[in-house]
Amino acid sequence: MAGERRRGEALDQALLDAAWEELRTHGYAHLTMEAVAERAGTSRPVIARRWDGKAPLAVAAIRRQMEAFPVDVPDQGDVRTQLLAYLARASDRAEGIAAAFSLFTSEYFSEVGSSPESLHSALIRGEAETETQILKRAVARGEVEGRKLVPPVSTLLGDLFRHHVIMNFSAPPIALREAWVDSIFLPLVRPD
């Protein structure tokens, strides 16, 4: 209904949608609370009551975008199938990941006095460690040798994925994801 005032969750979602569109369109460097307020059809003080500046607003908007594409993978009885499903689901959120990493080249870190690791932690806070769960199940089934799951091997797929998204601002193609799993990762962790 036109003219009806939004409140609570509906208003928060409208503000996060507007912030996301501003980030996508103009990037973090040009993100302003005023532009978000205008896009959402509200005022800057409404935003300021919810987020203490553009940095927390940007993180919240990116988190919301990423949460729209959950990466949980149920046990399917096969580590390869589950790893490929995990990478496919992560690919669905590549746009949000690319936006998050675009903050690395901006004034974000000097503004908030943080590091890329703390941004990563803020973005995934509350999410299950899907890849870790997949690998624990694979160890229990004997498909993967637990002693081989040490850094950097244990984080290799996630590292390859993030690198691709950051360098290309897009999800890796299916063939590349399959090559990572079949030619690089599984040979490193399978039992001898």
N, C-alpha and C positions, 0 to 999 in steps of 0.2 A: 504494500500500500504506500503510495507516494506521500512523502512528508512525515511518515511515521518515524519516530526517534528510535534508533538502535541503542541497545544497552547490553551490558554483560558480554557473554560469549559472541553474540552476533556482531557487536561493535569491535571486539578484539580481532575477530576473523577478518572483518572488513579492513581494519588498520593493517594487519599483517599482509593481506592480499595487496593492498596499496603499496606497502613498503617493498614487497617482493617485486611488483611491477616497476617501481622506481629504481630498484637495484638492477634489474634486468635491462632497463632502458638507459639509465644514466650512470650506473656503476656507483660504488661506494663513495668515491671522491665527491660526487655531485649529489649524493643523497641528502635531502634536507627534511626536517620535520614539517616544514611548511608545505613542501611539495606532497608529502605523504598525506597530510591533513586535507589538502585540496583534492587530491585524487580520491580520498575516502569520503569526502563531503562532510568534513568536521573541522575542528579547530586544533591548533597546535597544543593548547593546554590539555585537551583531552588525551593526546598522545603522551605528553609529559607526565601525566598522572600515572601512566602505565609503564613507561620506559624512561630511564634516566639518561637520555641522550640517544644519538643515532647508532652508536656501536651496539648497545643491547637490543635495540629495535632491529638492526640488521641481522644479528644472530638469531633472534626470535623468528624473523621472517624466513630465514634460510632453514632453520629447524622445522618450521611448519611445512615448508616445501618438501623437505626430506622425509618427514613423518607421513606424508601422503603416499609414500612408496616404501612400505615396510620390507625389511630384508630377511625376516625370519624364514627359515627353511625347515620343514618337518623331516623327521628321520624317514628316509626312503630306502634304507638298507644298502646303499652304495655311495661311497665317498665321492666318486667322480660325478655322479648325477647331482648330488647335493652341492658340490662346489660350483658346478656350472649353473645350477639354479640360483645359488647365492650371487654369483657374478652377474647373472641376468637381472636379478632384482636390484642389485646395486647400480646396474646400468640405467634402470628406470629413474634413478635419482641423480644421474650425472649432471644435469643442469644445476641442481642445488649445490652439488659438490664443486662444480666449476665456479659458481658464484661465491661460495665460501672461500675458495682459494684465490679468487680475484682480490679478496681483502688483503692478501699477503703483499700485494704491490701497492697498497694504499697507505694512507696515514692511520689506518685502524690500529696498528700495533703501537705507534707512538701515542695515540690518543688514550688507549686503555692500559698501556704499560704491560702488555702481555706478549706471549709468543705463539707461534703456529700450533704448538702442542696444546696450549691452553684453549685456543680456539677450537681445535679438534675435539677436545674433551667437552667443551660447552655444547658443541653441536650434537654429539652422540650421547650426552648425559641421559641416563635412564634406559638406553637401548641395550638389549641383550647382546652379548658377544657371539653373534651368529657363527662366524667362522670358527671360533674356539669350540663351540658346541658341536659343530660338524666334525671337527678333528677329534674331539674326545670320543664321540660315538664311533668314529672310524678306528681309533685305537682299541676300544672295547671289542670291536668285531674282528680285530687282527688285520685290518686293511692297511693300517699305518703304524709305523714303529714310533712309540711315544718318545724314546730317547733322541730321535732325529728332529723333533719339533722344538728346536731352539732358535732364538733370533740369530740371523735374519731369516732363516727358513720359515719359522712359524708365522711371520708377518709378510712373507714374500708376495702372496697373491694380492693382499690389500695394498702393498706398496706398488706393485706393478699397475694395479687398477688406478690408484690415485695419480701416479705419474702420467699415465695415459690421459686421464681426464684433465689434469692441469696443463699438459703440453698441447692438447688438441681441443679442449673445451667441448669434448663430446665423449660419448660412451665408446668403449672399445668394441669393434665388430665381433660377431660370434666366433669367427674363425680364429681370431687372435686370442679370445678367452679360452677356447678349446686348446690352442697351442700352449698357453700358459699352464693349464692344468695337466695336459697329457705329456708335453715334452720337457717341461721345466719342474713343476711342483711335485707331481706324483712320483717321478723317478727319484727325487730326493728323499721322499718319506716312506716309500713302500718298504716292507720287510726285505732283508737280503735274501 
